Amino acid sequence: MLSPESLKKIDREIAKYPDGKQQSAVMAALRIAQDEKGWLAPETIEFVAGYLGMAPIAAHEVATFYNMYNLQPVGKYKITICTNLPCTLMGVEPTVEHLKRKLGIGFGETTPDGKFTLKEGECMGSCGDGPVALVNNVRLCARLTPDEADRILAGLE
């Protein structure tokens, strides 16, 4: 189900925990599986759970709790925008509307060309820099405005 390279990466994560505690590597294992597959299909989550010796529902609970995991295919660039209270109070809504209009999609949707997916996210821990967005779970974009969003999109194209 996963390549030998991905399994080696998961094994390195498992080795960080005491014997019998391999389930503690579930978050890293899911990330590694997602990096290889692009998203986490139910059978991928089940495979990871089996590899770690845990119940599939337990791995599924982790995958559905955190918004960094993709439970359906996403575009090349996943843009997750924080819409929690601090970012809302700092004016995220005009930027959200601008991005929806510009990309022609809503939250949870992907552009027809498969390039962009727009997601609504939970707090990203950078409330003082709000509004914030995360690109591909890696790049934090702070003080988001419609103009700044345009600059970010231009840099991704």
TORSE-381707 format. One line per field, with one value per residue (C-alpha): chain; residue number from 0; x, y, z. Coordinates in nm, 3 decimals, always signed. Layout:
chain <- c(A / ...)
resi <- c(NUM / ...)
X <- c(X / ...)
Y <- c(Y / ...)
Z <- c(Z / ...)
//
This chain:
chain <- c(A / A / A / A / A / A / A / A / A / A / A / A / A / A / A / A / A / A / A / A / A / A / A / A / A / A / A / A / A / A / A / A / A / A / A / A / A / A / A / A / A / A / A / A / A / A / A / A / A / A / A / A / A / A / A / A / A / A / A / A / A / A / A / A / A / A / A / A / A / A / A / A / A / A / A / A / A / A / A / A / A / A / A / A / A / A / A / A / A / A / A / A / A / A / A / A / A / A / A / A / A / A / A / A / A / A / A / A / A / A / A / A / A / A / A / A / A / A / A / A / A / A / A / A / A / A / A / A / A / A / A / A / A / A / A / A / A / A / A / A / A / A / A / A / A / A / A / A / A / A / A / A / A / A / A / A / A)
resi <- c(0 / 1 / 2 / 3 / 4 / 5 / 6 / 7 / 8 / 9 / 10 / 11 / 12 / 13 / 14 / 15 / 16 / 17 / 18 / 19 / 20 / 21 / 22 / 23 / 24 / 25 / 26 / 27 / 28 / 29 / 30 / 31 / 32 / 33 / 34 / 35 / 36 / 37 / 38 / 39 / 40 / 41 / 42 / 43 / 44 / 45 / 46 / 47 / 48 / 49 / 50 / 51 / 52 / 53 / 54 / 55 / 56 / 57 / 58 / 59 / 60 / 61 / 62 / 63 / 64 / 65 / 66 / 67 / 68 / 69 / 70 / 71 / 72 / 73 / 74 / 75 / 76 / 77 / 78 / 79 / 80 / 81 / 82 / 83 / 84 / 85 / 86 / 87 / 88 / 89 / 90 / 91 / 92 / 93 / 94 / 95 / 96 / 97 / 98 / 99 / 100 / 101 / 102 / 103 / 104 / 105 / 106 / 107 / 108 / 109 / 110 / 111 / 112 / 113 / 114 / 115 / 116 / 117 / 118 / 119 / 120 / 121 / 122 / 123 / 124 / 125 / 126 / 127 / 128 / 129 / 130 / 131 / 132 / 133 / 134 / 135 / 136 / 137 / 138 / 139 / 140 / 141 / 142 / 143 / 144 / 145 / 146 / 147 / 148 / 149 / 150 / 151 / 152 / 153 / 154 / 155 / 156)
X <- c(+0.000 / +0.293 / +0.634 / +0.937 / +1.076 / +0.766 / +0.770 / +1.135 / +1.035 / +0.753 / +0.990 / +1.224 / +0.928 / +0.829 / +1.188 / +1.148 / +0.906 / +0.948 / +0.874 / +0.502 / +0.422 / +0.441 / +0.089 / +0.242 / +0.385 / +0.037 / +0.049 / +0.387 / +0.285 / -0.031 / +0.173 / +0.421 / +0.138 / -0.028 / +0.301 / +0.322 / -0.043 / -0.147 / -0.440 / -0.561 / -0.813 / -0.993 / -0.785 / -0.462 / -0.567 / -0.656 / -0.318 / -0.134 / -0.340 / -0.257 / +0.110 / +0.112 / -0.095 / -0.389 / -0.760 / -0.847 / -1.102 / -0.827 / -0.619 / -0.932 / -1.006 / -0.662 / -0.697 / -1.036 / -0.941 / -0.651 / -0.701 / -0.352 / -0.475 / -0.653 / -0.941 / -1.013 / -0.791 / -0.673 / -0.516 / -0.146 / -0.175 / -0.397 / -0.472 / -0.610 / -0.746 / -0.800 / -1.154 / -1.146 / -1.247 / -0.912 / -0.863 / -1.228 / -1.192 / -0.878 / -1.073 / -1.028 / -1.374 / -1.294 / -0.991 / -1.194 / -1.457 / -1.184 / -1.020 / -1.350 / -1.435 / -1.089 / -1.055 / -1.421 / -1.451 / -1.573 / -1.429 / -1.366 / -1.351 / -1.075 / -1.036 / -1.124 / -0.757 / -0.663 / -0.430 / -0.592 / -0.798 / -0.948 / -0.999 / -1.131 / -0.897 / -0.877 / -0.642 / -0.286 / -0.133 / -0.035 / -0.324 / -0.109 / -0.026 / -0.382 / -0.549 / -0.335 / -0.338 / -0.131 / -0.017 / +0.032 / +0.053 / +0.398 / +0.406 / +0.237 / +0.111 / +0.042 / -0.150 / -0.357 / -0.538 / -0.690 / -0.376 / -0.147 / -0.357 / -0.308 / +0.070 / +0.068 / -0.135 / +0.094 / +0.394 / +0.234 / +0.151)
Y <- c(+0.000 / +0.236 / +0.238 / +0.087 / +0.440 / +0.558 / +0.251 / +0.324 / +0.679 / +0.545 / +0.297 / +0.586 / +0.760 / +0.444 / +0.409 / +0.738 / +0.574 / +0.295 / -0.062 / -0.125 / +0.244 / +0.252 / +0.399 / +0.725 / +0.765 / +0.784 / +1.156 / +1.127 / +0.805 / +0.967 / +1.265 / +1.035 / +0.840 / +1.164 / +1.292 / +0.981 / +0.950 / +1.317 / +1.248 / +0.991 / +0.751 / +0.530 / +0.230 / +0.428 / +0.522 / +0.158 / +0.044 / +0.291 / +0.176 / -0.187 / -0.108 / +0.063 / -0.212 / +0.010 / +0.007 / +0.173 / +0.396 / +0.537 / +0.641 / +0.776 / +0.988 / +1.147 / +1.206 / +1.372 / +1.584 / +1.775 / +1.989 / +1.917 / +1.580 / +1.565 / +1.319 / +1.382 / +1.483 / +1.844 / +2.081 / +2.137 / +2.427 / +2.389 / +2.725 / +2.695 / +3.017 / +3.069 / +3.188 / +3.160 / +3.459 / +3.645 / +3.632 / +3.720 / +4.022 / +4.120 / +4.125 / +3.793 / +3.799 / +4.043 / +3.832 / +3.511 / +3.662 / +3.794 / +3.451 / +3.274 / +3.518 / +3.512 / +3.132 / +3.066 / +2.814 / +2.796 / +2.631 / +2.261 / +2.298 / +2.271 / +2.477 / +2.287 / +2.288 / +2.113 / +2.391 / +2.540 / +2.404 / +2.645 / +2.521 / +2.678 / +2.613 / +2.627 / +2.849 / +2.832 / +2.982 / +3.314 / +3.528 / +3.840 / +3.825 / +3.764 / +3.711 / +3.412 / +3.135 / +2.824 / +2.707 / +2.330 / +2.292 / +2.451 / +2.818 / +3.057 / +3.378 / +3.656 / +3.984 / +3.858 / +4.116 / +4.080 / +4.240 / +4.010 / +3.711 / +3.819 / +3.834 / +3.487 / +3.342 / +3.508 / +3.348 / +3.006 / +3.023)
Z <- c(+0.000 / +0.068 / -0.096 / +0.078 / +0.114 / +0.300 / +0.522 / +0.611 / +0.708 / +0.923 / +1.084 / +1.174 / +1.342 / +1.529 / +1.657 / +1.846 / +2.090 / +2.348 / +2.247 / +2.228 / +2.181 / +1.801 / +1.788 / +1.907 / +1.556 / +1.401 / +1.316 / +1.146 / +0.969 / +0.832 / +0.710 / +0.537 / +0.374 / +0.262 / +0.119 / -0.096 / -0.197 / -0.201 / +0.031 / +0.282 / +0.135 / +0.390 / +0.282 / +0.332 / +0.685 / +0.751 / +0.619 / +0.845 / +1.143 / +1.070 / +1.027 / +1.367 / +1.531 / +1.619 / +1.547 / +1.214 / +1.388 / +1.613 / +1.310 / +1.143 / +1.452 / +1.424 / +1.050 / +1.089 / +1.390 / +1.234 / +0.925 / +0.793 / +0.669 / +0.334 / +0.334 / -0.032 / -0.324 / -0.312 / -0.559 / -0.605 / -0.362 / -0.057 / +0.100 / +0.451 / +0.596 / +0.966 / +1.031 / +1.410 / +1.619 / +1.635 / +1.257 / +1.203 / +1.430 / +1.239 / +0.913 / +0.737 / +0.573 / +0.286 / +0.198 / +0.208 / -0.023 / -0.254 / -0.281 / -0.337 / -0.616 / -0.773 / -0.766 / -0.842 / -0.559 / -0.202 / +0.105 / +0.052 / -0.325 / -0.584 / -0.900 / -1.220 / -1.327 / -1.001 / -0.899 / -0.586 / -0.299 / -0.048 / +0.307 / +0.624 / +0.914 / +1.288 / +1.484 / +1.354 / +1.665 / +1.512 / +1.630 / +1.669 / +1.298 / +1.181 / +0.961 / +0.863 / +0.606 / +0.553 / +0.209 / +0.176 / +0.555 / +0.547 / +0.457 / +0.702 / +0.544 / +0.795 / +0.791 / +0.500 / +0.289 / -0.057 / -0.208 / -0.011 / -0.120 / -0.483 / -0.429 / -0.276 / -0.564 / -0.820 / -0.650 / -0.673 / -1.042)
//
